[in-house]
Amino acid sequence: MTAADRLGRPALEVADVIREHGEAFLATHGGRLTDERCRALRDLAACRTTALGGHLERCDDCGHERPAYNSCRNRHCPKCQAATRAQWLEREAAFLLPTEYHHVVFTLPPRVAQLALAQPALIYDLLFRAASATLREVAANPKRLGAQIGVLMVLHTWGQNLHHHPHVHCVVTGGGLACDARGHLDSTPRWISCRPGFFLPVRVLSRVFRGKYLALLRQAAEQGRLIGWPDAAAFDCWLAPAATTDWVVYAKPPFGGPGRVLKYLARYTHRVAISNHRLVSLDDGHVTFRYKDYADDHRLKTMRLPADEFLRRFLQHVLPRGFVKVRHYGLLANRHRDDRLKVCRRLLLVVAGAALLADAARNPDAGIVEPARHAACPRCGGHRLTTVPLPNGGPGPRDTS
């Protein structure tokens, strides 16, 4: 058993597929790839190899040496998200409230989703805007909840089989500060809670979401911001079927308290299209990976794809440079967040507030943030380790130590 096996590292990685088949893929498709996708190929192939340099760990007790190469830090790399996720979670813990949280998913229909293949930044931004406006408007309606809620949204663009499937996961407070129908807070602060186990009617959310998104999309077409649609009238005709179909909005069972929310966020906020642990084999120019078939009672299955098709599917989920895929709205919006959360905590009779939540986020039993592990020699278990810098080199084997 290798050291990588003992540490639970996968034997096969997305980077291995890129190193073996990336050049052939670029020769075929390179002229149609964006700069971000080309960079992702380069970064992932070089991640934790001699190409990025690193350091050599030497045990002072037994003399054993092992190299440790630097990470690429590309946000689409399956290996480079753990540290970023832990830092983000520690910050996010301070914003959580001691109330029930709900999980709502907004999905774009296929006709609209295909527009994102040409203009991802525009189409995904409209998805955030429409979904957040829907949640805030329906929640502010006095007939529904009559409150301003807190919303955290995370964009995912993939399904389990790596097909294009853009949707946003929303973590929503199970209540909020009393407001009028336009979202303006009452002069006398009051906390209004949702009914236990129920947030807002999904059918209403679906119809409002459809209306808001289509309105934003038509506006973009009229302003000439849609590639390939100079005629707004023709675009409106093409879009008409989407206005008569039901758009999928799914409300999952509530999380419960903030500790469960953080556990969920630890899994979803910094996820990439496919993790290395789902890869099964790379042989005969094909990649085999595991996936859940949601149409077949969530059964775990395997899929075998040509390496060229696997890379094509993976790269279509590389986001435009600078695009923010985790956003906050309502009570959690940056502008008034600190002041409004103080009011919420006072109304919810919290004594320690954020300090208690941050402490809970560091509790290993919650499975949220892994405790720090001290480096040890894999041969003798000693902790007297010294490091020597390694220079950058050409492409080399990945770090399997």
N, C-alpha and C positions, 0 to 999 in steps of 0.2 A: 504493500500500500504506500503510495506516495504522500508527501506532505500535503499536496493539494487535496487528496482524498480525505485526509484526516481533518482538514479545515472545511470540508464540505463544498469545495469548489467544483464546478461542473467540468467534465472532461472535454466537452465541446462548447465553443462560444460562437456568437455571431461574428466576432473578429476572425475566427478561423475560416468561416465561409468567405469573408471578404478577402483575406489573404490568398486563398486558393482560387477564387473565381472573380475577384474584383476587377482585375485588368481586362478580362474578357467582357465583363459587363460594361465597363467604361468604353471599350472599343465599339460596342454595339449601341449603347444608349447615351454615351457621354455628351453628345451634342444637344441632348434634350434635358439634361439635368441642371438644376439650379446650383448656384455656388454653395448654398447651404448643404445640399445633398452630396456634392462632391467632397466638401470638407468633412462631412460625417464619415464618408468612406475612408478618407485619409486618417482621421483622428482615431476611429475605432480600430483600424488595422494596426496603428502604432501604439495603442494604449497598453501600458505596462510591458513594453519591449525595450530593447536597447536603443531604439530610435529616439526615445524621449529621455534617455539617461536615467539615473537613479542613484542607489547607494548599495554598498556591499556590507552586510552584517557579519561580524566576526565574533564568535564566542571566545571570551578570554579564558574559559575553563577547559574546553576541549579542542579549541582551534577550528571548529566547524565554521564554514563560510557559506552564505547564501545571498544571491542578488535580490534586490527589491527595486523594480522599475517604476517610473513615475506614471501617473494616470493622465489621460488626455483631457478630462474634465468637460467633455462634450455632453450636453444635457440629454442626448439621445443614446448615450452609451450605457449598456446594461450594467457595467461594472463601476460607474462613477457617480452613483446617486446616493449611496448610503450616508456619507458625511454631510452632503448638502441637505438631505432629508432630515437628519438629526438636528442640524442647526435651525432649519425652518420650523420644525416641530416645537423646539424650545421657545422660539418667538411666538408661535401661534398659541401656545398654551396660555399665555397671558391674556388672550382675547376671548377665551371661552367662558361661558356663563354656566352656573349650576342649574341648568334646566334641561328638559328633554329636547333632543335634537331629532330632526327628520331628514330623510334622504330622498331627493327627487331627481329624476333623470329626464332631460329633454333631448330628443333625438331628431335630427333632420331627416326628412323623407329622401329616398334615393334620387328623385328628380332634382331636388335642390342641392343635395350633397355633391352631385357630380360637378357643380359649378366650382366647388372648392379645389378641384384638381388643377384648375387654371389660376384661380385667385384665392388661395387659402387664407391670407390675412384678412381680406374683406369678408368672406363668407363666415369664417370663424368668429370674427369680431361682431358681426350681426347676430350670430347665435348667442353670444354672451349678452348683448344688449337686449335682445328680445326675451330671452329666458329670465334675466334679472328683472326687467320691467314687468313681466307677467307675474312673477312671485310678489313683487312689491305692490302692484296694483290690486291684485285679488286679495292679498292679506289686508290692505288698507280699507277695503270695502267694508262698511259697517255691517252689512248683511253676512259677511264671512267671519272676519276676525276683528277688523277695526284697529289694526296695530301696525307699527313699523317694525319689521323683523330684521334679523341679521342673516346675511347670506354669504357663504363661501362657495365658489364655483371652480371646478377643475375640468379642463378640456381633455377628452380622449377622442382619438380619430380612428380607432381600430376596433375590429372584432377579434374574437379568439383565433380565427383562421387568417388574420392579417389583412382581410379585405377592408376597404375604406368604409368606415361606419362612424361618422362624426356625431358626438353627443357630449353633453356636459353633465357632470355629477354635481349636485347641489347639496350642501350641508346647511340646513336651515334651523334657526332657533324655533323651539316649540312655543312661540309667543313673542311678544314685543311690547314696545311703548305705545300707549294709546295715541291715536292720530285721527285726523279727518280723512275723507275719501281721497284728498289730493296728497296725502302723506305728511301733512304738517302736524307736528307733535302738539298735543294738548298743553295748555299753559300749566296745568297741574299734572305732573308726571304720574302715570299709572301703568302698572304691568298687567297685560292681558295674556292669559295662558290659553293655549289650544285645548280642545277636549282631549283627555288622555288617549293616546294611541291614534289620534286623527289630526291631520294638518289642514289641508284644503282639498276640495273636490277635484279629482283628476280630470274629469270631463270638462270642467270649466277652465282649468289650467291649459288643457290641450287646445281648446278653441281660441282662447285669448292669445296663446303663444303663436298659433298659426296666423292669426290676424296681424299681430305685431310684426312677425318676421316677414310676411309677404309685403306689408306696407313699407318696411325698411328696404326690402329688396327692390321693389318697384321704384322707390325714390332713388336708389343707386343707379338703376337703369336710366331713369329720366335725366340724371345728372351726368350720364356718360361714363360712369365709373366701372361698368361691367365690360370686360374684354369680349369682343365678338358679337356684341348686341348694340349696334348703333341706332337701331330702330326700337324705341321703347314700346311701341304698339305691338310689334312682332314678338317681343319678349313677353309682354303681358299675355298674349295669346298662347305662347308656349307654356307659360306658367299656370294657366287656368286650371288644369287638372289637379294641381297641388292644392288649390283652394277648396276643392270638394272632397278631399280625402281626410281621414282622421290622422292627425299627427300624434306620434307616440310620446306620451308623457307618463312616466312610471313612478309611483310613490312606493318606496320600499318600507318595511316596518321600521318604526323609530329606533334610534340607537340607544336611547336611555341617557345616562349622564355623560359628562364631558370626557371621562376616561375612555369610554367606548368610542367616542368620536375621534380622539387622538389615535387610537389603535387603527381605525379605518383610514384616517389621513396618512398614517405611516405607510400604508400599503398602496394608496392611490395617487397621492399628489405628485410623486416623482417617478411614476411608473413609465416605462417605455413600451414600444409596441409588442415586444416579446422578450422574456427573460432568458438568460442562458440556460437555466435549469429546465426549461421546456424542450430544449433541443435533444434529440435522441441520437441521430447519426448523420454523418456526411460521407456518402460513398457513391461511386459511379455517377458523379455530377448531380446528385440529388440530396436534398435536405429533408430529414424526417423530424417532425416535432409533434408534441402533444397539444391538444386543445380540448376545451369543453364544448360539446354540442348542445347549445341551449334549446334547440328545437327538438332534441331527443332526451328530455329529462336530465339535462346537464351531464350527460355521460361523457367520461373521459375517453377520447379517441386519439388516433395518430393520423397525420397528414404527410404525404410525401410529395415534394415539389422539386422541379428542376432548380438548381442553384440560381439561375438567371431570374426565374419567376419569384423565388424567395426574396432575392435582393430588391427586385422591383416593388414587391409588396411592402417590404420593410422601409424602403426609402420614401414611399408616398406619405409616411407619417412623420417625416422630418419637417418641423415647423419653420416658418420664415424667421430670419434673424431678428432678434429683439421682440418677438411676439410673446406676450405675457399669457401664460396658460393657466395661472391660478389668480383669481380675482376676488375682491371683497365688495359687498354692496350693503345698502341699508345701514343698520346699526354698526356694521363692521367696516363701512367705507372709511378710508383714511382720514378724510377731512375733519369729522367730528367724533371719531371712534373713541378716543380716551374719555372725553366728557360724557358721552352717552353710555358707555359701559360702566362708568362710576355710578350714574343714576340707576342703571339696571341692577347693579349689585346691591345698592342700598335698598331698592324696592324688593329685591329677592332675599333680603336679610342675610347677606353674606358677610361674615366677619373678616376672614382672611383673604377671600377673593382670589386674586390672581396668584398670590404666593402659594396657596394650597394647590391650585391647579398645576402650577409649574412643578411643584414637588411631586404630584401624582404622575406627571408626564415622565419623570425620571425613575419611576418605580418599575424595576425589571419585571415584576409579576404581572404588570399590565401588558407586557409584550409590546411596548411602544418604542422605547429607545434602548438599544443594547448597552449594557454596562461596558466601560472601557476595559480592554484586556491588555495586560502587560506582555510585551514580547518575551518569548522564551526560546531557547535553543531547541530545535526539533530533535537533536541527537541526545543531549544530556539533560535538558530541562533547565539549564542554568539561565540566570537573568543578567549576567555580566556581559553585556553585548556592546561592542563598539561599531561605529559605522564609518565607512570610507566612501566618499563620493565617486560615482561612476560617470565617465563622460558620455555625451550623446554619441550614438553610433548609427549605423545603417539599420535597415529592417532586420530583426532578429527574432528568436523564439520568444513567446510570451512567458511571463513570470509564472512558474508553476510551483514555486517554493511555498 
